[in-house]
Amino acid sequence: MNCKVEKSKIKGIIDCPSNKSYTHRGIFLASLAGNNSKVDNVLFSADTKATIEACKKFGAIIEVKESSIIVKESINLASKVSEINTENSGTTIRIAIGIASLFSKEITLTGDESLQKRPMQPLLDALSSIGAKCSSTDGKPPVKIQGSVLGGQITIPGNLSSQFISSLLITAPLTKNGINLTIEGDLVSKPYLDATIATMRKFGVSVQTLIPYKKYNITPQIYKNTTFNVPIDFSSLALLLSFTVLNGEDIVIKGSMGNLPQGDEAFIDFLEQLGVSVIIDNNEIKIKSPEKLKGGRFDLRNSPDLLPPLAILSLITSKPIEIVNVKHARLKETDRIAIIARELPKIGIIVEEKEDGLILKSSGNLTGAKLNSENDHRLFMAFCIAGTFIGNCVVTDSKSVEVSYPNFIEEMNRLGAKIEII
């Protein structure tokens, strides 16, 4: 389904969605701990539901209560799971691949058409080096995993995805010998690794950092039951803040930030660099924005999900926005660099595509157009936000928001946006 988007102004109060990454990690670790472990403030989206279903397939007994899940019984390494479909969720399949290596029987992990294009080979090679039998379709799903791994020394490249490393860290304490992990090259999306380690700590497991983002040691340990509270999602917050900058300052965004690390928190610094004043008080966020933003150079090595909300702010910058060090955004649900470079010129943005980023500036001649989001949730939301600034736009693939922000359209319209499913 597509959406017709008209020029509109917004005002009111909105709650920021819960964090998708921490929801994934909380569900997996609660499922490994069991014993009535609880995750509060859960984001229930297509991706996180895929994680719940994966854990159930692994043998966990999970009860859903309003905005929480309770794990009555933990993942059972003797369960008879043979195949897990993780739909469109890259986080789900990559962490599940690690857990599957603990099982002695073969497990097939797959997903939808988009997920079957995403790379898994570095993770499969790492698990093979400690005893797993792994096979795949050219390094992509569906993949077959058979353990059980005992642990040992692992070396893995860090330039494609931090999710590979998160999967190994989560799996490591459940191996007989633990894992000594070496990351080769420069790790991308470092804060997501920090998020994994912080969540593991909440469930009673420690990771010894020998050299940050390079060498880690994880000894055999047991995940302990706890109650884990998921903070707001700074990836979604970035979209809401871009929406507010473009379409109305009379917005209050509410939500508890917590004290867990999030790389996308950098978006607040980016806004201030652009000339936007961000006011945070008692779990409420407001902004004051100039008519024209300053432009500037932004390094997204550690926060690739900020690419779409940052790119659309070029609609009102007086100088170009240059986005660098985000080549790994080409390996998300889509090649986000290529799609932004293809679509935003349709509405009057001048875009120069680089291998690892983009340079964007307004032509001064903005116009409505049909924007193809390629079924990518973050691109769909960013294109809709741009459409409410320009008017007379159509944005494709509205169902994609179920991945991370299921009530996005409803919430934006409640604030005064004009987004109609057609």
Secondary structure, DSSP 4 states (H G I P E B T S, - for coil): --EEEE-----EEEEPPBPHHHHHHHHHHHHHH-TTEEEES---SHHHHHHHHHHHHTT-EEEEETTEEEEEE---TT----EEE-TT-HHHHHHHHHHHTTSSS-EEEE--TTGGGS--HHHHHHHHTTT-EEEEETTEEEEEEE-----EEEEEE-SS-HHHHHHHHHHGGGSSS-EEEEEESPPSSHHHHHHHHHHHHHTT---EEEETTTEEEE--------EEE--B-HHHHHHHHHHHHHH-S-EEEE----SS--GGGHHHHHHHHHT-EEEEETTEEEEE--SSB--EEEE-TT-GGGHHHHHGGGGGBSS-EEEES-GGGGGSSS-HHHHHHHHGGGGTEEEEEETTEEEEEE-S-----EE--TT-HHHHHHHHHHHHHH-SEEES-GGGGGGT-TTHHHHHHHTT-EEEE-
